Amino acid sequence: MTYSEAGVDIADSEAATAALVGAIGESSGDYAGLVDLGDRYLALATDGVGSKLLVAEALGDYSTIGIDCIAMNVNDLVAAGVDPVAFVDYLAVDAPDDATAEQVGQGLAAGAAEAGITLVGGETAVLPDVITGLDLAGACAGLAEKGDLLPGEAEVGDALVGVPSSGIHSNGLTLARQAATENHEYTDAFPLDEERTVGGVLLEPTRIYTDLLGPLRDCDAHAAAHVTGGGWTNLTRMGDHRYEVTDPFDPQPVFEFVQSEGSVSDEEMHRTFNMGTGFVAALAPADAERFVDRVADAHVVGTVAEGDAAVEIRGLTLS
């Protein structure tokens, strides 16, 4: 089973994005759009929850998807070295439902509190001719002094420091859902932890990485990558180098389950999912040691080497 066969073709998606960018003009910033305000930057990021919403719908539990919506936005700002400040959400529904809206709101509030940002408003649209069920997206604004932005370019010889994910986060769910439901219902006990359900494991909220901003700046990180859509190929957004990942975090059981149930290849898994590592930074080796001392669950996962843009991990070469 592949992501493309499940319904999402990364190459087609990137081509469509390129066409959109070509029509409106290139924006500054890899993970966030940056507006120069003179003494600082205003940064903007936008993202949604994606088909993880269908798992929430199947379980009738929308209480955590707001956390995902906040996380997918603020984590992109963190990767640029930007302090997230404020968030607006956009909830589109086929029909208004107070109980569902309350659960969504609870998740947004919890995510905002964890990220240390303010919810400044949002929009609820009732679109019965466009939406089936609901869709949730948002936009996050951030600020950064000019000296606080990460340079954005890894250097040959840098150490790669990784921080674990909380699980599958909020991308690749089209493939994960199809694999998970080949032989199971969302309400079935999760085979690798029968105290949880299959759906509950897939709904595990995305980890929020705003606590990394201080260490990234204080330890002079050169660049960072939020490991999201595109999986481990996100590391090449730190520059055209060879990223040799020799000691990644072990994948959580959800990845073993998805791979086994969907007969998904190792390469497809690493091109689609975070596989246990949600955030990676490139720092000089001495600074990487300081970073690991500051962040309890971080460790050095690899190095930056000369070569064509590619990621080498677990015997795979991803480019």
N, C-alpha and C positions, 0 to 999 in steps of 0.2 A: 504494500500500500504506500502511496506517495501523497504529498500535500497537493500536487497538481491533480491527481486522480480523485482526491477528496473534494476538489472544487476550487482550490486556490493555487494559481500559478504565479510564483514569485517573479519570474521573468516578465510575464504579461503585466503584472502589477507595477513593476519598476518602469516598464515602457510607458504605461499610462501616466505614471507620475512625471516622467520626463516630458511627456507631451504637455501636461498641465503647466509644469515649470517653464517650458519653452514658450508657452502662450502668455504667461503673466510676468516672466522675468525672474532671474535667479535671485534667491534671498541669501542673506548672510547667515552663517552658522549651520553646523551639521545636525545638531539635535534641537536647536531652537532658533527662531528668527530673531535677529538682533537689530534694535533701533538705537542709533548713536544719539544720546541726549547731551553730549558735551563732556560732562565729568563722569558719566556712567552709561551703562546700557540698560534699556528696557528689553526684556526677552519674552517671547511668546511661544507657547507650544500647544498643540491640540492633538487629541487622540480619543479613542473610544474603547469600549469593552469587547466589541466583536461578538463572535458566536458563543462565547462563554455565557451570554445571556440565555441561550437555549437550554443550557444545563440548569440555570436558575429557574427558568420557566418550568422545566420538567419536574423539579423538586418543589416548586412553589416557594422558593426561598431566594428573595432578592436582597437580603440584608447585608451581603458582603460586596456586591458588585460595585457599589459606590467607592469602596476602598480601591478596587482595581482601576476605576476611572481616574481617581486622584493619582494613584501610583504611576500609571503609565505616562502621565503628563509630567509630574514633578521629577521623576527619575531622569527624563530627558534633559530637564534643566540642570539637574545635578551633574550630569555628564559634561555639561558645558562650563561648569563652575559658577552657576547662577543660583542665587537664593530665591526659591519660590515664595511668592507673596500672596497672591489672590487667585481665586478660581471661580469660574462660571460653568454651569452645567447646562446641557440640552437634553431633555427627555422627550422623545417622540413616542406616542402611543396610538393604538387603534381605537381605544376607548378609555376614558378616565376611570381609575380605580384607586380609591383612597388608601386601601391597605397596602397595595403594591407601592404606591408613591411614598408612603411612610417608610417602608422598608428601604427603598432606594435612598431616601433622605438620611436614614440612620447610618447607612454605609458611607455616604458622602461626608457626614459630620465626623464619623470615626476616622476616616482617611485624612480629612483636613486637620483634625486634632493631632494625629500622629505626624503629619508632615509639617505642622506648625504654620499653616496658612489660613487665610480667611476666606470663607465662602461669601462672595459679594453679590450673589444673585444667580439667576438662570432663566431658562425658558422651558415651558411645557407645551408641546404642540400636539393637538389631537388630529391625526391624519389617517382616517380609516381607509382611504383609497390608496395610501402609500405604504403604510406600516402594518405588519401583522405581529401582534404582541407589542413589543417595545424595543426601542433603541436608546442607548445612553452614551453620550459623548461629552466632552468638556474642553475647556481651554484654560491654561494656567499662565499667569503673568509673573515675571520675576525681575529682580534688579541685581545688578552687579557693578561694583566699582571697576574701573578699567583694569586695575592691577589684579583683580580677583578672578577674572576669566582664565580658564586653563588655556595654555598656548594652543592645544588641540592637535599637536603633532608629536607622536612618539619618536624617540631617538634610538638608533642602533646601539645596543648594549643595555638598554633599559631592562629593568625587571618588570614582569607583569604580576600585579597583585590582584587576586580575586576575592570576591565576597560572595557567600552562598546566596542562592535564590531560596524562596519559600516553597518552591514546587513549580508547577507548570506556568505560573503567572497568567498573562492574558493574551497570549498569541499562540498560533498553531492549534487552536481548539477545533477548527474544522477537521483536521486530521485526527486529533486526539478523540474527539467525539465519535467519529466513524469507527475508529479502532476499538474504543471502549464498548461500543454497543454491538459489536459483531456477535458476542456471545453473552452479553450482560444487559441488564436494565440499570438505570442510574440509581435505583433504590436497592440494588443488590449489595450484599456485603463485599467490600473491597478484598480481593483474594489475599493480598499481602498484609492486610491489617483489618481483620474482620470486625473490629470495633467501629469502623467507619464504613460509609457507603461509597460506591464508585463515583456517584455524583458529588458527594461531599469532598472527596479527594480532588476532583477536577475543579471544584469551586474554591479551593484554598486561596486566600487573597494574595495578591502580588505584594512582595516586600517593598517597603518604602525606604529609600536610601538617603534621605536628607541629612541623616547623622554623619554622613561621610564628607560633607562639605568642608568642615573645619580641618580634618586630617588631609584632605586633598590639597588644600591651600597651604597649610602649615608645612607639609612635607614636599612642597614644590612639584606636584604631579604635572607631567607634561601633557597628558591626554587621558581620557577615560571613555569607556564604552558601556552603554546600557545594553545588556544582551537580551534583545527582544526579537521582533520579526526579522527573519533571516538567520536566527541562531548565532553560531559562532563566527559567521562571516562579518558580524558587526565590528569585530576587532580591526578590520581593514579600514574602518572609518577613522582610525587614529593615524593613518598614513600608509603609504605604499611600501610596506616592509613585510618580512616573513615573521609571523608570530608563532613561536615554538612553545606550545602548551604541553608541559611535561608532567604537571602534577595538579590537574583540575580536581575540583570537589567531586565526590561520588554523586551520581544522579540519585534523586529520591525515587522511592519505589514506583511512583506514578509513571516514570519514564520507562522502566522495565515492563510495566503492565501494558502501556500503549504499544511499545515495540513488539512485545510478544503477541498481543491480541491482533495487531494489524499487520504482522509480518513486515515491519518497517526496517529498512536497512540502516546500518550504523550511520552512513553518510547522510541519509535523509533525516534521521533524528537530529544530527548535529547542525544541519542546515535549517532546521525548523524550530528547535527548542533550545532552551538555555542549558539543559542537561545538568542542572545542579548549581551552576554558577551564574548569578544574575547581574554582576557588575565587575568590570575589570579596569584597572588603572595602570598606566605606564609611568614608572618613576626611575630615577637613577638608583642603582643598587643600595647605596647607603640610605637614601630617602625611603626606599621600599621597606627597609628594616624598621625605620621610625614609624612608618604607616602601620605596619603589622603590630608594633607595640601599642599603637593607639586604638586599633580596631580589633576587638577581641576575637572575632571569628574570621579574620582575613589571613591569608597566607600567600606566599609567592607561588604562582602557578606556572610560570614560564619566563621566557625572555624575548626580546625584540632583536631580530637578526637581519643582516643584509639579504636581499633577494626580492623576487617579484612578490607583489601583494598576494598573500595567502596565509591561511591558518593551518598549522600542523597540530593535530590533536588525535590521540588514541589510534595512531597509524593511518589517519586520514589526512588528505591535503584538500582544503576547501578554499576556493578562490572565486 
